[in-house]
Amino acid sequence: MKQRKRLLAALISFTLLAWSTSYADDHGHEAGHDHSAHAADAHDHGANKDAKPKDDHSEHDHASHEGHDHGEHAHADAKAGPNGGRIITSVEPHLEFYLTEERKIQITFLNDHGEVIAPKEQVVSLIGGDRQNPIRLRFASKGSVLLSDKALPEGNNLPIILSIKPDAKSKTVRERFNLNLSDCPTCDYLEYACICEHGEEDHEGHDH
């Protein structure tokens, strides 16, 4: 009888020890798993916090930098003609359109450095003034420029269609603009030759 009691007590003790050991292992493994998961989450959230502001800041700086450069280049492109006239860049070589004191039109051709060069094969004509009764001008060489055969009629804001045929093989280029003889309020030139780039609708317009 005593021997059975001892065996039963030993079996109960062994069972309790095995159960407690198994419970401790399972609990420890679960706790370790949770901590590593939280650590990974914390690491990921930290990385995301660092990355997003960095990307936003980079894009903002890039956009600001591009806008600044674009403004500087646009301003630098505007140049005055040698006589204070309007520069026309739709043909090669470029030319200056200038109204003389006698209200004749003087055409001066320019090289890539803005220096005056003599006309060659270019043929230039002009229609302007009153749309119901326009005046037509033809041009002939006079020294290093082309000069119109007639003067433009009176008026400070005349519509102009200037036709330029660079040579016999090229198509005619037509420039349409208003010959606005008012003083520009922000640069030293008349409005038709303004270089401060305001009122672009009065300055642009050409076709082939």
C-alpha positions as a Markdown table, in Angstrom:
| # | Residue | x | y | z |
|---|---|---|---|---|
| 1 | Met | 0.0 | 0.0 | 0.0 |
| 2 | Lys | 2.8 | 2.4 | 0.9 |
| 3 | Gln | 4.6 | 1.7 | -2.3 |
| 4 | Arg | 1.5 | 2.5 | -4.3 |
| 5 | Lys | 1.1 | 5.8 | -2.5 |
| 6 | Arg | 4.7 | 6.7 | -3.3 |
| 7 | Leu | 4.2 | 5.9 | -7.0 |
| 8 | Leu | 1.0 | 7.9 | -7.2 |
| 9 | Ala | 2.6 | 10.9 | -5.5 |
| 10 | Ala | 5.6 | 10.7 | -7.8 |
| 11 | Leu | 3.4 | 10.5 | -10.9 |
| 12 | Ile | 1.3 | 13.5 | -9.7 |
| 13 | Ser | 4.5 | 15.5 | -9.1 |
| 14 | Phe | 6.0 | 14.6 | -12.5 |
| 15 | Thr | 2.7 | 15.6 | -14.2 |
| 16 | Leu | 2.6 | 18.9 | -12.5 |
| 17 | Leu | 6.2 | 19.6 | -13.4 |
| 18 | Ala | 5.7 | 18.8 | -17.0 |
| 19 | Trp | 2.6 | 20.9 | -17.2 |
| 20 | Ser | 4.2 | 24.0 | -15.6 |
| 21 | Thr | 7.3 | 23.7 | -17.9 |
| 22 | Ser | 5.1 | 23.4 | -21.0 |
| 23 | Tyr | 3.1 | 26.5 | -20.0 |
| 24 | Ala | 6.3 | 28.5 | -19.3 |
| 25 | Asp | 7.7 | 27.7 | -22.8 |
| 26 | Asp | 4.5 | 28.5 | -24.6 |
| 27 | His | 4.1 | 31.8 | -22.7 |
| 28 | Gly | 7.7 | 32.8 | -23.3 |
| 29 | His | 7.6 | 32.1 | -27.0 |
| 30 | Glu | 4.4 | 34.1 | -27.4 |
| 31 | Ala | 5.8 | 37.0 | -25.6 |
| 32 | Gly | 9.0 | 37.0 | -27.7 |
| 33 | His | 7.0 | 36.9 | -30.9 |
| 34 | Asp | 4.9 | 39.9 | -29.9 |
| 35 | His | 7.9 | 42.0 | -29.0 |
| 36 | Ser | 9.7 | 41.4 | -32.3 |
| 37 | Ala | 6.5 | 42.2 | -34.2 |
| 38 | His | 6.1 | 45.5 | -32.4 |
| 39 | Ala | 9.8 | 46.3 | -32.9 |
| 40 | Ala | 9.4 | 45.7 | -36.7 |
| 41 | Asp | 6.3 | 47.9 | -36.8 |
| 42 | Ala | 8.0 | 50.7 | -35.0 |
| 43 | His | 10.9 | 50.5 | -37.4 |
| 44 | Asp | 8.7 | 50.6 | -40.4 |
| 45 | His | 6.7 | 53.6 | -39.1 |
| 46 | Gly | 9.9 | 55.4 | -38.3 |
| 47 | Ala | 11.2 | 54.8 | -41.8 |
| 48 | Asn | 8.0 | 56.1 | -43.4 |
| 49 | Lys | 8.1 | 59.2 | -41.3 |
| 50 | Asp | 11.6 | 60.0 | -42.4 |
| 51 | Ala | 10.9 | 59.2 | -46.1 |
| 52 | Lys | 7.8 | 61.2 | -46.7 |
| 53 | Pro | 8.9 | 64.7 | -45.6 |
| 54 | Lys | 12.2 | 64.1 | -47.4 |
| 55 | Asp | 10.4 | 63.4 | -50.7 |
| 56 | Asp | 8.0 | 66.4 | -50.3 |
| 57 | His | 10.8 | 68.7 | -49.5 |
| 58 | Ser | 12.8 | 67.5 | -52.5 |
| 59 | Glu | 9.9 | 68.0 | -54.9 |
| 60 | His | 9.1 | 71.5 | -53.5 |
| 61 | Asp | 12.7 | 72.6 | -53.9 |
| 62 | His | 12.9 | 71.2 | -57.5 |
| 63 | Ala | 9.8 | 73.0 | -58.6 |
| 64 | Ser | 10.9 | 76.3 | -57.1 |
| 65 | His | 14.3 | 76.0 | -58.7 |
| 66 | Glu | 12.8 | 75.3 | -62.1 |
| 67 | Gly | 10.4 | 78.2 | -61.9 |
| 68 | His | 13.3 | 80.5 | -60.9 |
| 69 | Asp | 15.5 | 79.5 | -63.8 |
| 70 | His | 12.7 | 79.7 | -66.3 |
| 71 | Gly | 12.0 | 83.3 | -65.3 |
| 72 | Glu | 15.6 | 84.3 | -65.7 |
| 73 | His | 15.9 | 82.7 | -69.2 |
| 74 | Ala | 12.7 | 84.3 | -70.4 |
| 75 | His | 13.9 | 87.7 | -69.3 |
| 76 | Ala | 17.4 | 87.2 | -70.8 |
| 77 | Asp | 15.9 | 86.3 | -74.3 |
| 78 | Ala | 14.4 | 89.8 | -74.8 |
| 79 | Lys | 16.8 | 92.1 | -76.7 |
| 80 | Ala | 16.6 | 95.5 | -78.4 |
| 81 | Gly | 17.5 | 96.2 | -82.0 |
| 82 | Pro | 20.5 | 98.3 | -82.9 |
| 83 | Asn | 18.2 | 101.3 | -83.8 |
| 84 | Gly | 15.6 | 100.6 | -81.1 |
| 85 | Gly | 13.2 | 98.8 | -83.3 |
| 86 | Arg | 11.3 | 95.5 | -83.1 |
| 87 | Ile | 13.4 | 92.3 | -83.5 |
| 88 | Ile | 11.7 | 89.5 | -85.6 |
| 89 | Thr | 13.2 | 86.1 | -85.0 |
| 90 | Ser | 10.8 | 83.9 | -87.2 |
| 91 | Val | 13.3 | 84.2 | -90.1 |
| 92 | Glu | 17.0 | 83.6 | -90.6 |
| 93 | Pro | 18.9 | 85.8 | -90.4 |
| 94 | His | 16.8 | 87.8 | -87.8 |
| 95 | Leu | 15.8 | 91.3 | -88.6 |
| 96 | Glu | 14.9 | 94.6 | -87.0 |
| 97 | Phe | 11.7 | 96.4 | -88.0 |
| 98 | Tyr | 12.2 | 100.1 | -87.4 |
| 99 | Leu | 10.0 | 103.2 | -88.1 |
| 100 | Thr | 12.1 | 106.2 | -89.2 |
| 101 | Glu | 11.4 | 109.9 | -88.5 |
| 102 | Glu | 9.9 | 110.1 | -92.0 |
| 103 | Arg | 7.6 | 107.2 | -91.1 |
| 104 | Lys | 9.3 | 104.9 | -93.5 |
| 105 | Ile | 10.1 | 101.3 | -92.6 |
| 106 | Gln | 13.7 | 100.3 | -92.3 |
| 107 | Ile | 14.6 | 96.6 | -92.3 |
| 108 | Thr | 18.0 | 95.7 | -90.9 |
| 109 | Phe | 19.3 | 92.1 | -90.9 |
| 110 | Leu | 21.3 | 90.8 | -88.0 |
| 111 | Asn | 23.7 | 87.9 | -87.5 |
| 112 | Asp | 23.8 | 85.6 | -84.5 |
| 113 | His | 25.7 | 88.1 | -82.5 |
| 114 | Gly | 23.2 | 90.9 | -83.2 |
| 115 | Glu | 25.6 | 92.7 | -85.6 |
| 116 | Val | 24.3 | 94.3 | -88.8 |
| 117 | Ile | 24.7 | 92.4 | -92.0 |
| 118 | Ala | 23.9 | 93.4 | -95.6 |
| 119 | Pro | 20.7 | 92.0 | -97.2 |
| 120 | Lys | 21.1 | 89.3 | -99.8 |
| 121 | Glu | 18.2 | 87.6 | -101.6 |
| 122 | Gln | 15.5 | 88.6 | -99.2 |
| 123 | Val | 12.3 | 90.0 | -100.6 |
| 124 | Val | 10.2 | 92.1 | -98.2 |
| 125 | Ser | 6.7 | 93.7 | -98.5 |
| 126 | Leu | 4.2 | 95.3 | -96.1 |
| 127 | Ile | 0.5 | 95.9 | -95.9 |
| 128 | Gly | -0.7 | 98.3 | -93.1 |
| 129 | Gly | -2.8 | 101.1 | -92.0 |
| 130 | Asp | -6.6 | 101.4 | -92.5 |
| 131 | Arg | -8.1 | 97.9 | -93.0 |
| 132 | Gln | -10.6 | 99.4 | -95.5 |
| 133 | Asn | -8.0 | 101.2 | -97.4 |
| 134 | Pro | -4.6 | 99.7 | -96.6 |
| 135 | Ile | -1.2 | 101.0 | -97.8 |
| 136 | Arg | 1.2 | 98.6 | -99.6 |
| 137 | Leu | 5.0 | 99.1 | -99.2 |
| 138 | Arg | 7.8 | 97.6 | -101.2 |
| 139 | Phe | 11.5 | 97.7 | -100.1 |
| 140 | Ala | 14.7 | 98.4 | -101.9 |
| 141 | Ser | 18.3 | 98.2 | -100.7 |
| 142 | Lys | 19.9 | 101.3 | -99.3 |
| 143 | Gly | 23.4 | 100.7 | -98.0 |
| 144 | Ser | 23.2 | 97.9 | -95.5 |
| 145 | Val | 19.4 | 98.1 | -95.0 |
| 146 | Leu | 16.1 | 97.8 | -96.8 |
| 147 | Leu | 14.0 | 100.9 | -96.9 |
| 148 | Ser | 10.3 | 101.2 | -97.8 |
| 149 | Asp | 9.4 | 103.1 | -101.0 |
| 150 | Lys | 6.6 | 105.1 | -99.2 |
| 151 | Ala | 5.8 | 106.3 | -95.7 |
| 152 | Leu | 3.1 | 104.9 | -93.5 |
| 153 | Pro | 0.0 | 107.1 | -92.9 |
| 154 | Glu | -0.5 | 109.0 | -89.7 |
| 155 | Gly | -1.6 | 107.1 | -86.6 |
| 156 | Asn | -0.1 | 105.7 | -83.4 |
| 157 | Asn | -1.5 | 102.2 | -83.6 |
| 158 | Leu | -1.5 | 100.7 | -87.1 |
| 159 | Pro | -2.1 | 97.1 | -87.9 |
| 160 | Ile | 0.9 | 95.6 | -89.9 |
| 161 | Ile | 1.4 | 92.5 | -92.0 |
| 162 | Leu | 5.0 | 92.1 | -92.9 |
| 163 | Ser | 5.9 | 89.5 | -95.5 |
| 164 | Ile | 9.5 | 88.2 | -95.7 |
| 165 | Lys | 10.8 | 85.7 | -98.3 |
| 166 | Pro | 14.3 | 84.8 | -97.2 |
| 167 | Asp | 15.3 | 83.4 | -100.6 |
| 168 | Ala | 13.9 | 81.9 | -103.8 |
| 169 | Lys | 13.6 | 78.4 | -102.3 |
| 170 | Ser | 12.0 | 79.4 | -99.0 |
| 171 | Lys | 8.4 | 80.0 | -98.1 |
| 172 | Thr | 7.2 | 83.4 | -97.3 |
| 173 | Val | 6.9 | 84.2 | -93.6 |
| 174 | Arg | 4.3 | 86.7 | -92.4 |
| 175 | Glu | 4.4 | 88.7 | -89.2 |
| 176 | Arg | 1.2 | 90.3 | -87.9 |
| 177 | Phe | 1.3 | 92.9 | -85.2 |
| 178 | Asn | 0.2 | 96.4 | -84.2 |
| 179 | Leu | 2.7 | 99.3 | -84.8 |
| 180 | Asn | 2.0 | 100.8 | -81.4 |
| 181 | Leu | 4.0 | 104.1 | -81.1 |
| 182 | Ser | 3.1 | 104.7 | -77.5 |
| 183 | Asp | 6.0 | 104.9 | -75.0 |
| 184 | Cys | 6.4 | 101.7 | -72.9 |
| 185 | Pro | 6.0 | 102.6 | -69.2 |
| 186 | Thr | 8.6 | 100.1 | -68.1 |
| 187 | Cys | 11.4 | 100.2 | -70.7 |
| 188 | Asp | 13.1 | 102.7 | -72.9 |
| 189 | Tyr | 11.4 | 101.7 | -76.2 |
| 190 | Leu | 8.2 | 102.3 | -77.9 |
| 191 | Glu | 5.5 | 99.7 | -77.4 |
| 192 | Tyr | 6.0 | 98.0 | -80.8 |
| 193 | Ala | 9.6 | 97.4 | -79.8 |
| 194 | Cys | 9.1 | 96.8 | -76.1 |
| 195 | Ile | 11.6 | 94.3 | -74.5 |
| 196 | Cys | 10.1 | 94.1 | -71.0 |
| 197 | Glu | 7.7 | 91.3 | -72.1 |
| 198 | His | 4.4 | 92.7 | -71.0 |
| 199 | Gly | 1.3 | 92.7 | -73.3 |
| 200 | Glu | 2.5 | 89.8 | -75.4 |
| 201 | Glu | -0.8 | 89.7 | -77.3 |
| 202 | Asp | 0.3 | 92.9 | -79.1 |
| 203 | His | 3.8 | 91.6 | -79.9 |
| 204 | Glu | 3.1 | 88.1 | -81.3 |
| 205 | Gly | 1.6 | 86.6 | -84.4 |
| 206 | His | 3.2 | 85.1 | -87.4 |
| 207 | Asp | 2.5 | 82.4 | -89.9 |
| 208 | His | 4.1 | 80.7 | -92.9 |
